[in-house]
Amino acid sequence: MWHPERTSRRTALPAGAWTLLELMAVLAAFTLLSVIFVPLVLRDLDRSARDLESREMGRIQSALEQAIRRQRQIPDASTWARFVATELGRRTEDVWTNSRGLRRLWIVDPRFRVGPAPGTTLPYPQRPAGSMEPRNARVILLSSLGEPPPATVRDGVAPSTARFDALWSANPGTTPSGWSWSGRGEDLTLLRLDFGDLFVPVTLSQPGEPPQGRLSIDDDTTNLFLPASGQTWYLRDTLLRLRDATGDNPVTVLLRYPVSFSFARSSWRRGLVLPYGGGHATGSHLEEAADRFLGTPNRPDHPTQAQTLLSASNYFAAYLDWERDGFPVLGASADQVRAAADTLDSTVADLIRTP
């Protein structure tokens, strides 16, 4: 006999409800999708961060070069961020750190030389005496968007020339040689700065005894400097004022390209003056002397005047390379200057020999 009260009781599911099995299937699908798409999303975020950092480093470089020209100084590791932040109108901390909160590093070539005396380095405030020829004036601005750089890589002068050169020559997206590091090379952004390109050479010639010319830079008229003959480097866009022995009658030059001046007859004149000798009073400027030499007739079966000047130019270039290497007795630069000197001697000898 059927009894309604003994019928098994089952709880009816609401319409549209999921079973446990269906819920587990959905979760599994979400897990699979996350395994596939999350790395892609993270990769896109990393790529966007790298592009952003590359643009930011470009802005830093532009601001840094503008500030150097405007303020007539080059900062060091402790002041560069404030130097750039002032130019960009930002907080110093925004320049110190990248979008991932990691410190940007200012790394200096150990051979960096700029300033009026050998051995001087950063910071460099420009004075009327200017600088000797800048050498290895290189700095790397390093930023990592992943793992921090190794502890051996830090602000300031690089611990060795080999480590600096490894950074300078590192290919984009690779880990610099010599690094013991768990990060990825593609997370590194390197900004290579060569400050030697910001300097312009000025060549001056004046007598060793009074009256001698003076100079000042920019708007400084109180500190007149008595320059020696030779070559001096100033930051591009410097306003050079060459004055007579009393500090008056300035000749003003905005330095954009190499220039040369001579102080003769109590005033500055463009071009270098050759010392008078042997009664020759013409062709006193180097340019004029070269033009006069090129304008003379060629002698048959002798080197031409152009060939002779080319030999002299090659000797000057070889001599400069030799000087940059420190005048070694042996080596490629020494051999090069000897060969150039021999060629010049031979050319001149052939030019003056009797047919």
C-alpha positions in Angstrom: 0.0 0.0 0.0 1.4 3.4 -1.0 2.1 5.8 1.7 2.7 9.4 0.6 4.7 10.2 3.8 7.2 7.5 3.0 8.2 8.9 -0.4 11.9 9.9 -0.5 12.4 13.6 -0.2 14.6 15.4 -2.7 15.4 19.1 -2.5 14.6 20.7 -5.8 17.4 22.9 -7.3 16.4 26.5 -8.2 16.1 27.1 -11.9 19.5 28.1 -13.4 21.7 26.8 -10.5 25.0 25.1 -11.1 26.0 21.7 -9.8 29.4 21.2 -8.1 30.7 19.5 -11.2 29.8 22.4 -13.4 31.4 24.9 -11.0 34.6 22.9 -11.0 34.6 22.8 -14.8 34.2 26.6 -15.0 37.0 27.1 -12.5 39.2 24.8 -14.5 38.5 26.8 -17.6 39.4 30.0 -15.8 42.6 28.5 -14.6 43.5 27.4 -18.1 42.7 30.8 -19.5 44.8 32.5 -16.8 47.8 30.2 -17.6 47.5 31.3 -21.3 46.7 35.0 -21.0 48.3 36.2 -17.8 51.8 35.8 -19.2 50.7 37.7 -22.3 49.3 40.5 -20.3 52.4 40.7 -18.1 54.6 40.6 -21.2 52.6 43.5 -22.6 52.9 45.4 -19.4 56.7 44.9 -19.3 57.0 46.0 -23.0 55.0 49.2 -22.2 57.2 49.8 -19.2 60.3 49.5 -21.3 59.0 51.8 -24.0 58.0 54.3 -21.3 61.5 54.1 -19.7 63.2 54.6 -23.0 61.2 57.7 -23.7 61.9 59.0 -20.2 65.6 58.4 -20.5 65.5 60.4 -23.8 63.8 63.3 -22.0 66.5 63.1 -19.2 69.3 63.2 -21.8 67.8 66.3 -23.5 67.2 68.1 -20.2 70.7 67.2 -19.0 72.4 68.6 -22.1 70.3 71.7 -22.0 71.1 72.3 -18.3 74.8 71.8 -19.0 74.8 74.4 -21.7 72.7 76.8 -19.7 74.4 76.5 -16.3 77.9 75.9 -17.8 78.6 72.9 -15.5 78.5 69.1 -15.6 77.1 67.4 -12.4 78.4 64.3 -10.7 76.7 61.2 -9.3 75.3 63.1 -6.2 73.8 66.0 -8.1 72.8 64.9 -11.5 69.2 64.0 -10.6 68.6 67.4 -8.9 70.3 69.0 -11.9 67.8 67.4 -14.3 64.8 67.8 -12.1 65.3 71.5 -12.0 65.4 71.7 -15.8 62.3 69.5 -16.1 60.3 71.2 -13.3 60.0 67.8 -11.4 60.8 66.4 -8.0 64.3 65.1 -7.7 62.9 61.7 -6.5 61.0 61.4 -9.8 64.3 61.6 -11.7 66.2 59.4 -9.2 63.8 56.4 -9.7 62.0 54.7 -12.6 58.4 53.6 -12.8 59.2 50.4 -10.9 60.7 52.3 -8.0 64.3 51.3 -8.7 67.2 53.7 -8.6 68.7 55.0 -11.8 72.5 54.7 -11.6 75.0 57.3 -12.8 78.2 55.4 -13.7 81.4 57.3 -14.7 84.3 56.1 -16.9 87.4 55.8 -14.6 89.4 57.6 -17.3 87.1 60.6 -17.4 89.1 63.8 -17.7 87.7 67.3 -18.1 89.0 70.5 -16.5 92.0 72.9 -16.7 94.5 70.5 -15.1 95.4 66.8 -15.6 93.5 64.5 -13.3 90.4 66.7 -12.8 87.0 65.1 -13.2 83.4 65.7 -12.1 81.8 67.9 -11.1 83.0 70.4 -13.6 82.1 74.0 -13.3 83.3 76.0 -16.3 85.8 78.8 -15.5 87.4 81.4 -17.9 90.5 79.1 -18.1 88.2 76.5 -19.8 89.3 72.8 -20.0 92.0 70.7 -21.4 90.9 68.5 -24.3 88.1 66.3 -22.7 89.1 62.7 -22.7 86.9 59.6 -22.1 84.2 62.1 -20.9 81.7 59.2 -20.8 78.9 58.5 -18.4 76.3 55.7 -18.4 72.8 56.2 -17.0 71.5 52.7 -16.1 68.0 51.8 -15.3 66.5 48.3 -14.5 62.8 47.5 -14.6 63.3 44.0 -13.2 65.9 42.8 -10.7 68.2 45.5 -9.2 71.7 45.5 -10.8 74.4 43.6 -9.1 75.9 45.1 -5.9 79.1 45.8 -7.7 77.3 48.2 -10.1 76.6 51.4 -8.2 76.6 55.2 -8.5 79.8 57.0 -9.2 83.1 56.0 -10.8 83.1 52.5 -12.2 85.4 50.1 -10.2 87.5 49.4 -13.3 87.8 50.4 -16.9 86.9 46.8 -18.0 83.6 46.9 -16.2 82.7 50.3 -17.6 83.7 49.2 -21.1 81.5 46.1 -20.7 78.5 48.3 -19.9 79.3 50.8 -22.7 79.5 48.1 -25.3 76.6 45.9 -24.1 74.1 45.2 -26.9 70.5 46.2 -26.3 68.5 43.5 -24.5 71.5 41.6 -23.3 73.2 41.2 -19.9 76.6 43.0 -19.8 79.6 40.7 -19.8 81.0 40.0 -16.3 77.7 40.4 -14.5 76.6 37.7 -12.0 72.8 38.5 -12.1 69.5 36.7 -12.1 67.7 39.5 -14.0 66.9 39.8 -17.7 68.9 41.8 -20.1 65.7 43.1 -21.8 64.8 44.9 -18.5 67.9 47.1 -18.7 67.9 50.6 -20.3 71.3 52.1 -20.9 71.8 55.8 -21.8 75.3 56.4 -23.1 76.5 60.0 -22.6 79.7 61.4 -24.2 80.2 64.9 -22.8 83.2 65.5 -25.1 80.7 66.3 -27.9 79.5 69.3 -25.9 82.9 71.1 -26.0 84.3 73.4 -28.7 88.0 74.0 -29.1 89.3 77.6 -29.1 92.9 78.1 -30.4 94.7 81.3 -29.2 98.0 82.8 -30.1 99.6 85.8 -28.4 103.1 87.1 -27.6 104.9 86.0 -24.5 105.4 89.5 -23.2 103.1 92.5 -22.8 100.9 93.8 -24.1 98.8 90.6 -24.0 95.1 90.1 -24.6 92.6 89.0 -22.0 89.3 87.1 -22.0 86.1 86.6 -20.1 83.2 84.2 -20.6 79.5 84.9 -20.7 78.6 88.0 -18.7 81.5 87.8 -16.3 83.5 91.1 -16.7 85.1 91.1 -13.2 87.3 88.1 -13.7 89.4 88.8 -16.8 91.7 85.9 -17.6 95.1 86.2 -19.2 95.2 83.2 -21.6 98.3 81.5 -22.7 98.8 80.5 -26.3 97.4 77.1 -27.2 94.1 75.3 -27.3 91.3 75.4 -24.8 87.9 73.8 -24.8 84.7 75.5 -23.7 81.1 74.2 -23.5 79.1 74.8 -26.6 77.1 78.1 -26.6 79.6 79.8 -24.3 79.8 83.5 -25.0 83.6 84.1 -25.3 84.7 87.8 -24.9 88.3 88.5 -26.1 89.6 91.8 -24.8 92.6 94.0 -25.2 95.3 94.4 -22.5 93.2 96.9 -20.5 90.1 94.6 -20.5 88.3 96.8 -23.0 87.2 96.6 -26.7 85.8 93.0 -26.5 85.4 90.7 -29.5 82.4 88.6 -28.7 82.0 85.1 -30.1 79.1 82.6 -29.5 80.9 79.2 -29.5 79.3 76.8 -31.9 82.3 75.7 -34.0 86.1 75.6 -33.5 87.6 79.1 -33.8 91.1 80.6 -33.7 92.3 84.0 -32.7 95.7 85.9 -32.5 96.5 88.9 -30.4 98.6 91.2 -32.5 99.0 95.0 -32.6 97.0 95.3 -29.3 93.9 93.6 -30.7 92.4 90.2 -31.3 92.1 89.0 -34.9 90.7 85.8 -36.4 93.2 83.2 -37.5 96.6 82.1 -36.1 99.7 84.3 -36.7 103.0 82.8 -37.5 106.0 84.3 -35.8 107.9 86.8 -38.0 111.3 85.7 -38.9 113.9 86.1 -41.7 112.4 89.4 -42.7 109.3 87.9 -44.1 106.4 90.1 -43.2 103.7 88.6 -45.4 101.8 85.4 -45.0 101.7 85.9 -41.2 98.4 84.0 -40.8 98.4 80.2 -41.2 95.4 80.4 -43.6 97.0 83.1 -45.6 100.4 81.3 -45.7 98.7 78.1 -46.9 96.8 80.0 -49.6 100.0 81.8 -50.8 101.8 78.4 -50.9 99.1 76.7 -52.9 99.1 79.7 -55.3 102.7 79.3 -56.3 103.5 77.4 -59.6 104.2 73.7 -59.5 107.6 72.5 -60.4 107.7 69.6 -62.9 108.7 66.2 -61.5 108.4 67.5 -57.9 105.6 67.0 -55.3 102.8 69.5 -55.7 102.0 72.0 -53.0 98.8 70.2 -52.3 100.7 66.9 -51.7 103.1 68.7 -49.4 100.3 70.2 -47.3 98.6 66.9 -47.2 101.8 65.3 -45.8 101.9 68.1 -43.2 98.3 67.5 -42.2 98.8 63.8 -41.9 101.8 64.4 -39.6 99.7 66.7 -37.4 96.9 64.2 -37.1 99.4 61.4 -36.3 101.1 63.6 -33.7 97.7 64.2 -32.0 97.0 60.5 -31.8 100.5 60.0 -30.3 99.9 62.7 -27.8 96.5 61.2 -26.7 98.3 57.9 -26.0 100.8 59.7 -23.7 103.7 59.8 -26.2 104.7 56.1 -26.0 108.1 55.1 -27.4 106.7 51.9 -28.9 103.3 51.0 -30.3 101.0 51.8 -33.2 100.7 55.6 -32.6 104.5 56.0 -32.2 105.1 54.0 -35.5 102.4 56.1 -37.2 103.9 59.5 -36.2 107.4 58.3 -37.3 106.1 57.2 -40.7 104.2 60.5 -41.1 107.3 62.5 -40.2 109.4 60.5 -42.7 106.9 61.1 -45.4 106.8 64.8 -44.7 110.6 65.0 -44.6 110.8 63.1 -47.9 108.2 65.3 -49.5 109.8 68.6 -48.5 113.3 67.3 -49.6 111.9 66.4 -53.0 110.1 69.7 -53.3 113.4 71.7 -52.8 115.9 69.5 -54.6 117.5 70.8 -57.8 116.2 69.1 -61.0 
